[in-house]
Structure formats: C-alpha cells, structure tokens
Amino acid sequence: MKTREEHIQFIRLNLTSLAACAWTGFVAKGRGLVCVLCDQHNEDTRMVPFDFMSEKDASKLIKPWYGTKEARMVAEYDPQIEVIIGFVRSKGNKLNFDSYRLKSSPAPPVAAEME
C-alpha cells in the first residue's frame, strides 16, 4: 500500500477497528497514533497489521519528532472523535510515514465497545 488511494480504501474498510484500536491505545498509553505496517501487507489474505503507538514511542521512531506533521496531529487531535492513522513503510534505512487525521464514525469510544 503505497498510494493515497490505497490508504483511503484501507481506512474505509477498517475504520471501526482502527478507531477501536486508537481508543484502547489512548486509554492505556495516552496520545498517539495507529500505525499501519504496510511492509507486512499479505497479498494472499489481504491483511495489513496495525497497532497503536504512543506519542513517546513515535518520537523515538520519527526523528526529529517535534515540528513534524505527525507530532502536530497527535498534539491537537480530539481522541473522543478523531483518529490519527500513520501508514508506515521502509525505504532503505529510512521509514516513510503517510499520516491522516480524521473524524471517526463510529466515534473511537463507541468503536471500542463494538469490537
């Protein structure tokens, strides 16, 4: 998954699970983002793993952290209604992030109850 179109399609298909992951992670670890691990995309099963990453862990992965688009989104989002999703893929020795901030329907707390 490298294109914006692929990212949007993935979000549409998985929004409830992404929002539930974001809420559960927020409650346990504070602010952060849901990281979609694009390099582990399984073409046969069409599965792509994702997990919550706290702001603290993200700051160790994205260098420099402060001043980045991701840092601003994580600092400003409303975890009650929004989700930050980062599509992560490696490019040589470097990681590429394509990040999105979006309102979730259902809202993250509701999505977590549904899962």
Secondary structure, DSSP 8 states (H G I E B T S, - for coil): --SHHHHHHHHHHHHHHHHHHHHHHHHHH-SEEEEEEGGG-BTTTTB--EEEEEHHHHHHHSSS-TTSHHHHHHHH--TTTEEEEEEEEEETTEEEEEEEEEE-SS-HHHHHHH-
